[in-house]
Amino acid sequence: MLVAVTENQEKFIIDSKIPHTTLRRLREEKKFYCPQCGGPLQLKIGHIRIPHFAHITKSRCDSTFSEGETMEHLLGKEQLFGFFRSLELRVELESYLPELRQRPDLLVNKNDSIYAIEFQCSPIHHKRLMERNQGYLQKKIMPIWIPLTPVNKLNGTKGFQKVTLPHQLQQFACGENGPKFLMTYDPLSKQFVYLSNLIHLKGITFFSKVIPLPLFRQHFPFYLPKSYSTDEFSKVLKAYHLFIKHFLRSRVLLSRKGVNDLFLRSVYELRLNLEHLPSFLGVPICGNEALKVCAVEWQTELMYFIGLCGIKVHAINRAVISDFFRWSNRICTEDALLTVLRFVRLLQELGVENAESSVKQPQLEELLYRQFLATNVKD
């Protein structure tokens, strides 16, 4: 905690710029209390973490809201607090909202719109995340979650690269009406790191454009990363197809299911050559992470399924896709269903009816780019 109240009910906010000698003197002269539960606090002044408050005895308040705050969390909250103050915005640090029983890291007011800023450095269950968001929205407070930059997941350079994003991080991704991106913050380097234009490869692996943004160059509302240009997207597609090529080679070598491997069975029954699959199989589709596997697998299986059922691509609808999920023993979530619908819409625009159809590469790239920029799907 960085905020306490004194015995005179005066709010006291710790600033790391305050000399330790001054803080030690204040610790001797004043008593500090939790602004939420009223319990006594101790002012900790160490050499590893920045100075902070902690409950003297374990309390319900502490166990409910404390994350066992790390140095990064304390430092990040302080830096973001200073950032909003530098913009001359009304900002409160660790303000308790009794009606919600929630304590956002920062509460920002801009033009009478209120934002709850959560700098998340510890794991949070998705259900709890949704509950907190729902609570904020009910009070007309816009929640903004900023996870700690996963420095161990990046190679330290900016630009286009392959990254691994655990599901803990994926749940903070933004961009419902366009390419998804992740805005993170690294308090040690005082910079935001954007993982933009995320394209799912397989499992928790993505292609991403990594964009560092120093804190002093940030603004509010926060910077939104630009989408790929057509030239950038063309380069990304080449890298994506190269990944698919390597994936298919290893997929055959690692498969131990034999005829029970649905993907390889689909390739065999469709009389396809893994080295020369139709260009419309194994294409990046926004939201593919909902299916958790490489796109080429379920896309090929879908073509096999509709062939077995005698269904043409133009006749595929939600009911057919639901049947496909049951047949392939995949979980049919709404996000997964929408992802398959995006692929079906692509095939329909290309005029594809079955696995034997052919398409023009420039048209395919153009449609993929358009779909990548706008991911909404209507029934």
NORPELIN-V894004 format. One record per pair of residues at least 24 apart in sequence whose ideal C-beta (glycine too) atoms are under 6 Angstrom apart, sorted by the first residue. I is the first residue (numbers start at 1). GAP is how many residues later the second one is. Records with the same first field share a line. If there is no record, write none. Layout:
I=GAP ; GAP
This chain:
1=51 ; 52
2=50 ; 91
3=90 ; 91
4=28 ; 37 ; 49
5=28 ; 30
6=24
7=24
13=80
14=37
16=34 ; 62
20=25
23=28
34=27
36=25 ; 60
37=24
50=24 ; 25
65=38
67=55
70=51
72=49 ; 76 ; 115
73=48
75=112
76=43 ; 109 ; 111
77=28 ; 42
79=108
80=26
83=132
84=24
87=133
100=35
102=33
114=27
115=27 ; 29
116=25 ; 27
117=27
118=27
119=27
120=25 ; 27
121=27
123=45
126=45
145=27
146=39
147=25 ; 37
149=35 ; 37 ; 44
158=52 ; 54
160=49
161=49
162=45
163=43 ; 45
164=40 ; 41
165=39 ; 41
166=38
178=195
179=48
181=44
190=25
192=26
194=31
196=29
197=31
199=85
200=88 ; 89
201=42
202=92
227=146
233=136
240=44
244=38 ; 52
247=47
248=26
262=39
263=34
266=34 ; 35 ; 38
269=35
270=34 ; 85
279=85
280=72 ; 79
285=54 ; 57 ; 58
286=89
287=48 ; 52
288=51
290=45 ; 46 ; 49
291=45
301=27
303=52
312=41
313=34 ; 39 ; 40
314=34
316=28
338=39
341=36
342=35
